[in-house]
Amino acid sequence: MLQQIETMRFLYPNLSIEKYEEYLSQMIPHNYIQIGVFENEVCLGITGCWSATKLWTGKYLEIDNFVVNPEFRSKGIGKILTDYIEQKAINLDCSSIVLDAFTGNFAAHRFYYNQGYGPKGFHFVKILDKKKLTV
């Protein structure tokens, strides 16, 4: 996963290798994995995901840190990733797939709508320490 930091930096430009490694070491024990699309060892797109259970949905799969290299956008890479995630969720017997998209990321909203996703509610956030944020 660490080898794909340059692709992750399209989403989080200020992400240091140290912070990435630290966060991954905390996330992986909680079922976090990454799925990538590669061509000739170049990462075209990558997404993280993890499964968990909530009372309202039961078992679900969460997409996290979804990014396609800007040079390869609008070429079907995102669809390859979401199709793979959907099959993974079915194989895990999940009831649903969930994700967050930043409120101002209208291109992502359009993409997810086109893939059959829709808003179910609001993800509220209270920032306690801006210095600890990656974005």
C-alpha positions in Angstrom: 0.0 0.0 0.0 2.8 2.4 0.8 4.1 2.1 -2.8 0.9 3.8 -4.0 1.4 7.0 -2.0 1.8 9.1 -5.1 -1.6 8.1 -6.3 -3.1 8.8 -2.9 -1.6 12.2 -3.0 -3.9 13.1 -5.9 -6.6 13.0 -3.2 -4.5 14.1 -0.2 -1.6 16.3 -1.6 -0.1 16.9 1.9 0.0 13.3 3.0 3.5 12.4 4.2 4.8 8.8 3.9 5.2 8.8 7.7 1.6 9.7 8.3 0.4 7.3 5.6 2.3 4.4 7.2 1.0 5.3 10.7 -2.6 5.6 9.5 -2.4 2.3 7.6 -1.0 0.5 10.6 -4.1 1.6 12.5 -6.6 0.9 9.7 -5.4 -2.5 8.5 -6.3 -4.3 11.8 -9.9 -3.0 11.2 -10.3 -4.8 7.9 -9.0 -2.0 5.7 -7.7 -3.1 2.3 -6.9 -1.4 -0.9 -7.8 -2.3 -4.4 -6.0 -0.9 -7.4 -6.2 -0.8 -11.2 -2.7 -1.1 -12.8 -1.3 -0.9 -16.3 2.4 -1.7 -16.8 2.9 -1.3 -13.1 1.4 2.2 -13.1 -1.4 2.7 -10.6 -4.3 4.2 -12.6 -6.7 4.2 -9.7 -7.0 3.0 -6.2 -9.6 2.7 -3.5 -9.6 1.5 0.1 -12.5 -0.3 1.6 -13.5 -2.0 4.8 -16.4 -4.0 6.1 -18.2 -3.5 9.4 -21.7 -3.8 10.9 -24.1 -1.1 12.0 -27.5 -1.4 13.6 -29.3 0.3 10.7 -27.7 -1.6 7.9 -26.2 -4.8 9.3 -23.0 -5.8 7.5 -21.9 -3.2 4.9 -18.8 -2.4 2.9 -17.4 1.2 3.0 -15.5 2.7 0.2 -12.7 5.0 1.5 -10.0 7.0 -0.2 -11.2 6.5 -3.8 -8.9 8.2 -6.3 -8.2 7.9 -10.0 -5.0 9.4 -11.4 -6.1 12.6 -13.2 -4.3 11.5 -16.4 -6.6 8.4 -16.6 -10.0 9.9 -15.6 -13.1 9.4 -17.8 -11.5 6.1 -19.1 -13.6 3.7 -17.0 -11.1 3.2 -14.2 -13.6 4.3 -11.5 -16.2 2.0 -12.9 -13.8 -0.9 -12.8 -13.2 -0.1 -9.1 -16.9 0.3 -8.1 -17.9 -2.9 -10.0 -15.2 -4.8 -8.2 -16.3 -3.3 -4.8 -19.9 -4.2 -5.5 -19.0 -7.9 -6.3 -16.8 -7.9 -3.1 -19.8 -6.6 -1.1 -22.0 -9.3 -2.5 -19.5 -12.0 -1.8 -19.2 -10.7 1.8 -23.0 -10.9 2.1 -23.3 -7.1 2.8 -26.6 -5.3 2.7 -25.1 -2.1 1.2 -22.1 -0.1 0.2 -21.5 3.3 1.8 -19.1 6.1 1.1 -18.4 9.8 1.9 -17.7 12.4 -0.8 -16.6 15.9 0.2 -19.5 18.3 -0.2 -17.7 20.4 -2.9 -16.6 17.5 -5.0 -19.3 17.7 -7.6 -17.5 15.5 -10.1 -17.4 12.7 -7.5 -21.1 13.2 -6.8 -22.0 12.9 -10.4 -19.8 9.8 -10.8 -21.4 8.0 -7.8 -24.9 8.9 -8.9 -24.1 7.4 -12.3 -23.0 4.2 -10.5 -26.3 3.9 -8.6 -25.3 5.5 -5.3 -27.5 8.1 -3.6 -27.4 10.1 -0.4 -29.1 8.5 2.6 -28.2 11.2 5.1 -25.6 13.7 6.2 -22.2 12.8 7.6 -21.7 15.5 10.3 -18.1 16.3 11.4 -16.9 18.4 14.3 -13.2 19.2 13.8 -11.3 19.2 17.1 -7.8 19.9 15.8 -7.2 21.1 12.3 -3.5 20.4 12.6 -4.1 16.7 12.7 -6.1 16.6 9.4 -4.6 15.4 6.1 -6.7 17.8 4.0 
